[in-house]
Amino acid sequence: MKKAFLASAMLLALAGSAQTEKKSVLVGGGIALRTGEGSNQFQFNPTVGYFFADNFTLGGTLSFNSQKLGQVRSSEFGIGPFARYYFGNANTKPFVVGEFDFLSSKTKSSASSAEIKSNGTRFLIGLGFAAFVNETIAVEGVSGYSYSKFKDADGSGGFNLRLGFGIYFNRQSTRDLKRNVMGQ
């Protein structure tokens, strides 16, 4: 019984470590929807990353945020790089993360038909986790400090908390997927 338990634990550890190995790919992101009396907000942020070394990924992220508060409607689009470094070989992997986005925003008021456009930047530095529910899919959380600054406006920063998901394609899962699709 002890040998079977030990063998199972070793297999889980090996499977867990393969998700963030060199040449793996991360595809993920999150969606948020908030509604209230007189206000609506929708956020979408897909990410794609490539593991250049074991546990180290570099990638890109897009962000889209649409919000309506009374007669004011605003939208924001962002694009930029991110970096993550993962720790450990368990099925829950903590990581440190840094992100930088170039932003473009537009705000309109239906009361005055005025439109304001602006460009800016945002960065986030924080900690996260990837809790794997199977060999390739993880529920992810990120928390940290985020700061945004738009042209001709004061910057603002504060605590950021985000939940999402990630799909981790390692070399073995990619080969298995090709075999299944190609019927080989």
N, C-alpha and C positions, 0 to 999 in steps of 0.2 A: 504494500500500500504506500509506504514512504517513497519507494522508488518511482512508482507511477506519479505521485504528487510532484516529486522533484523533476521528473522528465517533463511533465505538463508545465511547470513553472519555467523551466529553461526554454521550452518552445514558445511560450507567451513572451518571454523577454526577448528572444530572437526576432519574433514577429514584430514586436513593438519597436525594436531598434531599426528595422528595415524601412520604416515609413519616412524617415528623415535622412536616408543615406545619400551619398553623392550621386548625382544624375537623376534624382527623383524630381517630380513636378508637383506643385501645390496649386490647386484651383479651389477658390472658395469665395466667401463674402457674407453679406448679411442684408436683410431687408427689415425696415421698421415702418410701422404705420401708427399714427396717433391721431385720434379724432376727439373733438370736444365741441362744446357749444360755441359756434362761430369760428372754429379753427380746425384746420386739417394739416397734417404733415406726413410726407412720404419720403423715405430715404432708401437708397440702394447703393451698395458698394462692392462690386466684384473685384477679386484679386487673383493674380497669377504669379507664381514664383518658381524659381529653378534652384535646386540645391547644388551649389558649386563645390561644396565640401560636406562631409558628414555633419549634420545638425545645423548647417548654415545656408540660409536661402536669401536670395535677392530677387526682387520682383517689382511689379507695377500694380498700381491700384487706380481705379476710377471711383468717383463718388458723384452721386446725384441727390440733391435735396430740394424738394418742392414744398412750399408752405403757404397757407392762406390764413390770415388772421383778420377777421372782419372784412374791410374793403381793400386790404393790402395783400398782394400776392407776390411771393419772391421765389426765385429758383437759383440754385448754385450748382456749378459743375466743377469738378476737380480731377486732376490727373497728376500722378507722381510716383516716385520710387519708394520701396520699403526694404528693410533688412530685418531678419530674425535669426536669433541663435537659440537653439533648443538644448535643454539639459536632460540628462538621464536616459534610461532605456526602458522605462515603464510604459504602460498604456495611457498614462496621463503624463504629458510632457510639458513642463513649464518652459517659457521662453522670454527673452528680452526682445523688444521691438522698437524700431525707429522708423518714422514715416515722415515724408515731406510732400506736400501737395501744392500745385499751382492752381489758383481758384479764379473763377469768373462768376460774377453774380449779377442778377437783374431783379429789380424791385419795381412794381407798378401799383399805383393806387387807382381804383376805379372811380373814386370821388373826384380826383383832379386830372386824371389821365396822364399824370406825370410818370416818367420812367427814369430810373437811376441805374446805370451800369457801372461796375467796378471790378478791378482785378486785385488779387492779393495772394497771400501764401498762408499755409498752415503747417505746423509740425506737431508730432506726437512722439513722446518718449514714454515707454511704459513696460509693464510686465503682462504676460498672458499665459494661457494654458491651452493645450490641445488634448481633450479627453476622447480617446479613440473608442468608438462603439463597435467597430470591427477592424479588419486589417487596413482599410483605406479611408474610412469616413470618421471625422472627428467633430465634436462640438467644441467651439473655440470661444474664449473670452479674452478680452484685452481691457486693461485699465491703466491709466496713466495721466500725465499732464499734457494738455493740448493748448496750443496758442495760435490764434488767427490774427492776421493784420491785413487790412484792405487799404488801398491807396486813399489818401486824404481822410483817413478815419483813425481813431484810436484803436489799438490792438486789444484783444481780450483773450484771457486764458482761464483754464480751470480744469477740474477733474473730468475725465472722460471714461465711460464704461460702455462696452460694446459686446454683444454676443452674436455669434454667427456659426458658420460651419466651414470645414475644409475637406477636400478630397485629395488624398495623397497617392500619387501614382509612382510607385517605385519601379525599378527595372523589371523585377519578376512579375508584378501585376500587369505591366504593360505588355510583356511577352505573352502572358496568359490571355489577356484581352485580344491581342492580335490572333492568337490561335483559335479562340472561340469565334471571332468574327470571320476569319478566313476559312474556318472549318478544317484546320490542319491538325 
